[in-house]
Amino acid sequence: MISSLQIAVVIPCYRVKDKILSVLTRIGQEVDRIYVVDDCCPEHSGHYVEHNHPDKRVRVIVNKHNMGVGGAVIEGYKQALSDGMDIIVKLDGDGQMDPAKIPLLVSPIVAGQADYTKGNRFYNLEKLSAMPRARKFGNAALSFMTKISSGYWNIFDPTNGFTAVHRGAAVLIPFDKLSLRYFFETDILFRLNIIKAVVVDVPMDAFYGDEKSNLKISKILFEFLYKHAVNFSKRIFYNYYLRDMSLASLELPCGVILLTFGVLFGSSQWYHSVKTGNVASSGTVMLSALPLIVGIQFILAFIGYDISTVPSRPLHIIYAERERLK
């Protein structure tokens, strides 16, 4: 069934000249087109591939300016869509991802179960021991933030760049609004949720050799926190107030207001009691505790509803039907 679909692979290249040929060689015949995106690489990786890898499936795209991993992938996406590709796989050029797993990665899309798939290195606990501890901690923290901001509570390992997307979902993604650098993989999840695309994790093993990651958690932590907060605010507004309203649309603001009041009022009364030595009355304690408890319950109810509304109907099925009726 895979052979009936046109599969493309997009490989952003920046300082991977010593590994890119090995990656290209391991890409199987199930792939119809390979886009190598030279992101203004100082090693001229695009030129290197053109002269050292004769595979006719390879197309080299050269960015005149460095656009970051997101910008490079977007250029590959655009070309693949223009060429009529059905499924677009994003594969890094540093050798950490196994090209032999491409059929496994795209299988949920081929089976009509997903619009977008991504690798998850946290499934196999035995293999997980090979992941550096700093990456484990960083990925766990980023995964929790991504669940909240993107609305995909069913996924993990958000920075995993081994992904595949069906053109039916890709054509609806506003590429001009996506983050172009390290936040790209996370930002695209937010955009996929807005269009109600189905995202599925696929168990994958990672390979760690002598390559060095350019992603430093200490440098991007506050940037990621800010962008997650912005995406969360946008998602809540779009999904719960602009396009639709439900009981959850009331639960969240009521919960936040009550929780905030309980914390502020309780803190002020506690401070006043400590300062004056007067014990707070039971009424004062209840006036602080009750809004606090009810507020937490409202927020938990909202989270429960948010989890239950994770997209489950593949978008590309609707796209295929629409294309058939044209």
N, C-alpha and C positions, 0 to 999 in steps of 0.2 A: 504493500500500500504506500510505503514511503516513496517508491519510484514514481508514483503518479503525481507527486508534488515536487515543485522546483525548490530545492534547498540551497541557500546561500550562506556563506560564512564571512563574517566581517572581522578582520584582525587589525586592531590599532597598533601601530608600531612606533616605539620611541625607545632608543637604546636597547634593542633586542637583536642586533645584527648577528650575534654569535649563536642565537637559538632559533631564529625565525625559519631557517631552512629545515631544521629538524621537525618543527611544528607542521609546516606545510607538507612534508613528506608523509606524515602520519594521518593526514586527512583522507578518509575513505571515499570510494566511488559513489556513495549515496549523495554526495554533495555535488551540485551542478555548477556553482560559481563561487569563486573565492576572491574577496576584495581585501587587498592589503593596503591599509591606509597609512602612508608615511606622514606622520604628524610633525612635519618640519624637523625630522630626525637629524641630529648632527652627524650620525653615522651613515646617512643617505641610504636607509634600509630599503626604500622603494626601488632605487636604482640597483641595489645589490640583488634584490629578488628578481628583477627583470633580467639580469644577466647571468643568474646562477640557478634559476628554477624554471625549467621549460614547460611546466604544466600549463596547458592551454586554458584551463579553467580560471587561471589567476588574472585578475585585473588590478593594476596598481593605481592608487589615487594619492596624489601628493598635495598636502596642505601647504600653502605658501607661508602661513604663520602657525605657530604652535597653538592648538585649540584645546589641548587637554584630552584625556581619554574620552570624555563625553562628546566633545566636538568631533573627534576622529570617528567615533562610532556612528554619530548622526550622519556624517558624510557618506559612510558606507551604507547605512540604512536607506538614505535617499536614492543612491545609485541602484541598490537592490530592488527597491520598489519601482523605480523607473524601468528596470529590466524585467519586471513581471515576476519576480521571485515570490513564492508562496510562504516560505518559512525562512526567517533570517536568524542565524546563530551568531552570537558574539563570542569570540575566542581570543584570549590574550596571547601575545606572541612570546611570552617568557618561559613557556614550557610547563607551567604549573597545572595546566588543564590537559586532560587526555582526549585528543581528538577522536579516539576510538569510541568514546562515550557519546558522540553526537547522536547516533540512532536512539539511544536511551533517553537523551535529553529532549528530543523532539517527539518521542512516542506519545506523550499525553496530548499534544497538539494534533498529531495525526489521528489519534483515536477520538477526537472531538471532545476531550475532557478539559482542555485548557486553552487559553489564548496566549499565555506567556509562561514559560518555565524557567527555573533557575536552579543551579546546583546548590546543595546544602551539605557542607562538610561535617555536620554535627550528628548525622545519623549513626555512623559506625563508630562506636566508642573506642574500639581497638585502634582504628586508623587515626582517631582524633588525638591520640597521644603524640603523634608526630608533629602536630601543630604547635608552634612556639607559644609559651604561656601568655605572653603579651597580646598575641593575636586572639587567643581564646577569650581573654577578659574583654578586649576591645570589641570583638564581635558580639559577645553576649550583651554588652551595654548598648551597642548600636542596634542590635536586634530588638531590644525592648523599646527603644525610642522609635524605631521604624514601625513597629506594630501600632503604636499610638498614633503616629503622624500619618501613616499610609492607610490604616484601616484594615490591613491584611494581618489579622491575628493568627492566621494559620501558617505563617512562614517564619523562617529563621535564616541566619547567615546573610543579611542584606547586602553586604559588600562583595559577595561572590559574583564575579563577572562572567561566569559561564552561563549564558542565557540564550533563550530562543523565543521568538515572537512571531505570531501569524500576521500576515499582511493585513488581515481584517481588523486587527487591533492597532497595528503600526500606523495605518493611514489616518487614524483618529488622534494620534499623539501629537500635540503641538511642539514640534522639535525646536522652534524658536524660543520656547519658554523653559526648556530643560537646562539644568545646571550642566556646565561643560566640563567640569573637572571631577574630583573624587566623589562628589555628592551625586553624580550622574545615576548610578544604579539605584540609589534610594529615591531620588527625585522621580525617576521613571515609574516607580511603584505607586507614588502618589498620583501621578497622571493616569495610570492604568485604573486606579480605584475610581477616579472621577468619571471615567467612561464605562465603569462597571465591567471591566475585563476580569476573567478568571485567571488567577495566578496559582501555580502548583510548584512545590519543591520537589526536586529529584535528587536522591542520595548520590553523592559524588565524593570521591577521594581526591585529596589535594597532594601535590608533589612539591616538596621543599628541598631545593638544592642549594647552590651557592648564590642564587639571585637575591638581591636586596630590595625590599619593598620601599617605595617612595612615600607610602602612606604613614605618616607619623601622627599617632593619636593625640599627642600633646599639642601638636600644631593645629589640628582641625577640630578639636573638641568643642570649643566655644562657637566656632562657625557652624558646626553640625547642630549644636543645641539651638542656635538661632533659626536655622533653616527648618529644623524639625518643628519648632514652635510656629513658624509661619505656615508651613504646610498643614499642620494640624488645624490651625485657625481657618484656613481656606477650606479644608475638607469638611469641617463641621458646618461652616456657613453654606457651602454648596449643597451638601447632602441632607442637611436637617432644617434649612430655612429657605433657601432659594428654590430648589427643585422639589422639595417634599417637606412635609411636617408630620410629626408623630408625637406620641406621648414622650418619647425620648427628647424631643425638642424642648420640652418643658422641664424634664428631669435634670438636665445638665445645668441650666442657669439657676434653677431653684436650689440645686445641690451646692453649687459654688457660692451662692449668696448666703445660704444658711451656714455652711461650713466656715466661711470667712467671718461672718458675724459671731459665731460661737467661739472661734479662735481669738478674735480681737477683743470681744467683750470679756471672755474668760481671762485673757492675759491682763487686761486693764484692772479687773477686779482682784486678781491675784497680786498684782503689783501694789494696788491700794491697800490690800490686807497686810502685806509684808511691811509696807511703809508705816502704816498706822498701828499695827498690832491688833486690829479688830478682825475677828473671825467672820468670814462671809456667811450670810444667812443661807438656809437651805433653798429658799426661793431664788437667790442670786446664783447659786450653784446650778440649779435646774435650768435657769434662763440661759446659762452658758452651755450646759451639757446637752440639753434637748436639741437645739439647732445643730450642734456638732454631730450628734448621732444621726439625726434625720438627714442632714446634708450628706454625710458619708453614704447612707443608704440610697439616696437619690443618685449619687455619682456611680455607685456600684450597679444600680439598675440600668443606668445609661450605658455603662461599659458592657453589661450583659447583652443589651439590645444591639450595641455596635458590633459585638462579636457575632451575633446571630445573623447580621446582614452582610457578612462577607460575600462578595459576588460568587455565584455558583452556576450560572448559566453562561456557557461560552459565547462570547460576542461574535466570534468569527463564523459561527453557524448561521447567525442572522445575516452576516455579510455575504456568505456563500449563497444563501437563498435569494438575497437581493440581486446579486450578480447574475444568478440563473434566470431571474425574471426580466432582466433588461432586454 
